[in-house]
């Protein structure tokens, strides 16, 4: 019986996909209890050729070939095809730490929790080359059992809505119709928030599962108007969760604060990456269409942002752009320079 399904997206990752897939088979797991679903999302490089040797050596790999449709569609398709009790969705440019997966899977199968959320390491390519010097020895598997609401309040960092650090019970995803928004970047944000809010029983552990690769281009490191609009869609979809029944005031406040962080980050990205004023105003119009009732109320800054977004969105984005070009670009480096100067006596 299949206990675990591992879904691997493949799109232009020829430099990274081999060590990623290799790391999956360094977990000490019997191949009869897990499956690997590789979704070739129309890759244009030699990614599939780079892993041909691993594919030929293992009997539990399924390959899906499709035209490029994006990471959201890849993961949705993988979830639909998965047979395992639990699902893991690593990014194809990252790694699993050797022998890190078994304790998580064993405890998940024992407790039948909806989510198991682990920790990870940030490492550069150079550090990964000699990772034995950078990955600490792990001996004792420690964890805390939490409700989804406790996990949401205590552990969900809105800057780190990473799905690859979590084991998801497949039945939980299916029963709650949990899917990624098709066709957008930043798809982790609404998906992770919804999972935490709808989960009943979870485990949180400091156990290290993944190595997150630093220093190369990712979906969030290079933005254009389409990607900023995708960010707006992610914000709007996360905002829809405020309408879920039975959310406590504490949950509502945390959820709105998380969305405000995403909203502020989207504004910052828009004014720093979109050169044309028309593109910036178009982004605001796009978000207004998708989330016309977006409103924040915790503190003066949130209230001011909400008022301007609702009643003068074009002026708002123009003022935010001026702040970015005058203060953030010119004055802040000057101020930081003087703050860093050593104190000397005259």
C-alpha positions, 0 to 999 in steps of 0.5 A: 500500500502506498503511504507517501506520494512525492510530487516533483515539478520539472521546468527548466531546472537542468542544473538542480533536478538530479540532486533533488531527485537523488535526495528523495532516494537517500531517505532509507524508505522502501520503494514499495511504500512511496511513489514519485510523480514527476510532472514535466511541465513542458521544460525547454532545457535538458532537465528530463535527460539529466534524470534519465539514469535515476528514472531507469533505476527505480520502479516507483516513478510515474512521469506526466508530460504536459505543455507548460501550465505553471506550478499550480496546475502541476501540483493540482495534477499531482495531487489528483493522481496521488495514491499515498496516504500523505503527500510531499511537494518539494521544489525541484531546485531544492533538496531533502536532507538525507534520512530526514523524511522517515521520522516525519512519515512514521509519526504522520501515519501513527497519528493520522494528522492533517499536516506535519510542518517541519523546519529547513535550512537555507544554503548557497550552492557552495554550501550544498557542495559540502553540505556535510559541514553545514547540516547538523546531526539530527538524533531526537525527533521532537514535536508538538501536537496542535490544532490548525488554529494553534498552528496558524496563530503560533507558527504561520510566518506570512513570509514563509508560506512554503508547501515543501516543508509540510506533509499533507494528508491526502484525504484532508486535501480532497475532503476540503477541496484544497487546490492551488489557484491555477496559473499564478505565481505566489500560489503558496500563500492562499493555499497554506493559509487555507490549509492551516485554517481548515486543519483539525490535528497537526504536528509541528516539529523543529526537525530539519527536512529541506535544504532551501537553495539560495542565490539563484532566480526563483518565482519571486525574485524577478517580477513583471506586471503579470507576476505582480497581478498574480500576487494581487490574485493571491492576496484576493484569494487569501482575503476570501478566507476572512469569510470562512465560518467560525473564525475567532477574532484572534484568527481574523486579526492574524489573517488580516495582518498576514494579508496586509503584509502581502499587500504592502509587499506587493506595493513595494514590488510594484513601485520598484519593478514597474517602470510605467505609471500606467502599469502601476495604476493597472495593477491597482485596478486589477486588485480593486476588481478582485478584492474591492472590500480589502480593508485593514484596521489594526493601527494607523498605518493599516487604516491609512492604507485602507482608506487610500486603497478604497477611495484614491487607489491611483493617488495611493500608488503614485505616492507610494512610487514617490516614496520609493524613488525619493526616500527608499532609493536616495535618502535611506542609503544616505541615512544608513551610511551615517548610522554605520559611521564609527563614533570618533572624538574630535 
